[in-house]
């Protein structure tokens, strides 16, 4: 193969991955062959080491992954051109580096353990993207089936890492099958095995799906979700916070009945400057308290931008800020508040912050660059996070948990709410930053995976985007339209017993990380021993 062919094949991998992705091409079956062209490129470079330098592989891999990242996440440009360029280029380079490490390990091990190297290295990379400060797990391979939830009901055992493993294993085996198709007897036998590997998990998934829908639920909890549709760029953080709250409460009134248990409002619904030290004295809290007196059965979950002033003796954090003209320190938060007629105010601070928007990565090192964080209304600069997953409760009501925007992309993180007792999940978000693009649609789709992994019902409230309800099988009901001010109502039910995935989290990712570390060290040890001899 000449260089042009190698790059064309690499581009084909990126194109096939993009066409398989939700709300880009939405042709999920293509993901089972998408990696084959890139694996062909790698095999060619591996078998012709006298013709190709290792960096050839890096360039080809970057072509594939840049195509994928660009096609599937270009919509970030609507919020920030610089942020989009940084995210697309850096993530593509990270992915290409992982594939380059796979190629180098194969060279050192002379082609042994290839499938183990590919799977363990890639799943380790995906695990890293769930946990480090530059987290960007949007393109985790297992997310590709977010619109095909009847195929992956078994995510309750594996999470999205099971989907990533499935995809990589099928692609690798298909590639090996095609490269040795001359052995007809084995070819047909291996073809049957490969088809079984694709079909059997889907059949099992349909069985689980039917079983889930046969469950008889008892008493439900009437829940109202509000989508106020307030322009995040022009109105939300510049208009009257009192009028915006009045608008949201009026929308809620259109759906509230005497049996309504919960009302859910979106992320940063309250734009008043709320200091947690004196939160009871704010206009917004007084207005909501009056609303609850008129509806004493209600419990309210609502998003807000809040701050907390440190008392003398409290230790500042790396994200703590200081007033310019006074020795006063404070933390900023993206917050979910929970209120009921007992007068309690539950507080949860968003803990999975968007890099470059809500958080400057590696604050101990990069704090001087904090002012460069992208300004997106009430959430600019580095916010402070909390360690624990807070679950809200009221007497006689199920325990509910807040997932604020980006947090709903993280499976193990979501499962920790359920481990802390959550029975219903609420996703509150503000998806208007991206405009009418695939971004907010993909965000909703990923929420469906959380319902499957935890077997919890979800109420999703978006400022604008798509508000809806998601049942325990990932099915969506009453999805709202883009740029529509409305409210919806439905009965939600307590979640099932904690799933295997909820209990053990991303065990596939962690196991892969250990395996990848062993294989990486083993490949270097082999190289060292060869030099000795």
HELIX and SHEET records of a PDB file:
HELIX    1   1 UNK A    3  UNK A   20  1                                  18    
HELIX    2   2 UNK A   28  UNK A   32  5                                   5    
HELIX    3   3 UNK A   36  UNK A   47  1                                  12    
HELIX    4   4 UNK A   54  UNK A   73  1                                  20    
HELIX    5   5 UNK A   74  UNK A   78  5                                   5    
HELIX    6   6 UNK A   81  UNK A  108  1                                  28    
HELIX    7   7 UNK A  114  UNK A  131  1                                  18    
HELIX    8   8 UNK A  141  UNK A  145  5                                   5    
HELIX    9   9 UNK A  149  UNK A  151  5                                   3    
HELIX   10  10 UNK A  155  UNK A  158  1                                   4    
HELIX   11  11 UNK A  160  UNK A  179  1                                  20    
HELIX   12  12 UNK A  184  UNK A  213  1                                  30    
HELIX   13  13 UNK A  241  UNK A  253  1                                  13    
HELIX   14  14 UNK A  276  UNK A  281  5                                   6    
HELIX   15  15 UNK A  283  UNK A  294  1                                  12    
HELIX   16  16 UNK A  363  UNK A  366  1                                   4    
HELIX   17  17 UNK A  367  UNK A  372  5                                   6    
HELIX   18  18 UNK A  377  UNK A  379  5                                   3    
HELIX   19  19 UNK A  405  UNK A  409  5                                   5    
HELIX   20  20 UNK A  411  UNK A  419  1                                   9    
HELIX   21  21 UNK A  431  UNK A  434  5                                   4    
HELIX   22  22 UNK A  438  UNK A  454  1                                  17    
HELIX   23  23 UNK A  500  UNK A  504  1                                   5    
HELIX   24  24 UNK A  507  UNK A  532  1                                  26    
SHEET    1   A 5 UNK A 270  UNK A 275  0                                        
SHEET    2   A 5 UNK A 299  UNK A 309  1                                        
SHEET    3   A 5 UNK A 260  UNK A 264  1                                        
SHEET    4   A 5 UNK A 221  UNK A 227  1                                        
SHEET    5   A 5 UNK A 486  UNK A 492 -1                                        
SHEET    1   B 4 UNK A 270  UNK A 275  0                                        
SHEET    2   B 4 UNK A 299  UNK A 309  1                                        
SHEET    3   B 4 UNK A 329  UNK A 340 -1                                        
SHEET    4   B 4 UNK A 321  UNK A 322 -1                                        
SHEET    1   C 4 UNK A 270  UNK A 275  0                                        
SHEET    2   C 4 UNK A 299  UNK A 309  1                                        
SHEET    3   C 4 UNK A 329  UNK A 340 -1                                        
SHEET    4   C 4 UNK A 345  UNK A 349 -1                                        
SHEET    1   D 6 UNK A 391  UNK A 392  0                                        
SHEET    2   D 6 UNK A 400  UNK A 404 -1                                        
SHEET    3   D 6 UNK A 424  UNK A 429  1                                        
SHEET    4   D 6 UNK A 457  UNK A 462  1                                        
SHEET    5   D 6 UNK A 468  UNK A 470 -1                                        
SHEET    6   D 6 UNK A 476  UNK A 477 -1                                        
END                                                                             
